[in-house]
Amino acid sequence: MEHINNALRFLAVLILTAVISLTAFAQENIVSEDTLKALYSYKFTLFTDWPEEKLTESNDTLEFCIIGKNPFGQPALDTIQGQPAKDKSIHVEVYHSGVLSEESLNHCHVAFISASETHRMTTLLNSLQQFPILTISDIPGFSSRGGMITLIKSGDHIKFEINLGAIKQAKLTMSSKIIELATMVKTSNEERN
């Protein structure tokens, strides 16, 4: 029991540190909106668990795949490239065409869906749902349409919505500490069909 309490305290400290760090950067206007979104996306990898076979089948990188036109500037990508996550390091790959082969999908751990793919989001989400891939976007309504995490700019802050049903369907789990900070949404059947 004490081991669990220690783990929860450690997790709470990590989240608090991440939130304080992101807030401090934002208040100093050092970090742009795209860098904040990249940092949030990276932090989600720290609090997400993939099936063991998904983590062991890949090499020493955790693949952060951007699908569509890259919404991040180079400084934003530099903040996450090579960062540690799940005993691996983040590797960013951009699929400008928005098209990924099944082999490419098998390698992705995170898929950030760019706003350039709004017109084909339902098709993308339908193809991604069969893989244990954390899906993130800043497209309005992304989570209610079957995506997992939607990043939302609110004033000087970034808020996020989480679709727990989509996360469970992909056989992923997310820390309850992150879930507590999010607005929860469900997939709207009308928009998915």
GILINHU-V77375 format. One record per helix or strand of 3 or more residues. SS is the DSSP state (A for helix, B for strand). FROM is the first residue (numbers start at 1). TO is the last residue. Records with the same first field share a line. If there is no record, write none. Layout:
SS = FROM-TO ; FROM-TO
This chain:
A = 2-27 ; 33-46 ; 52-57 ; 74-80 ; 102-107 ; 115-128 ; 143-145 ; 164-169 ; 176-181 ; 189-192
B = 61-67 ; 88-95 ; 108-113 ; 134-137 ; 149-154 ; 157-162
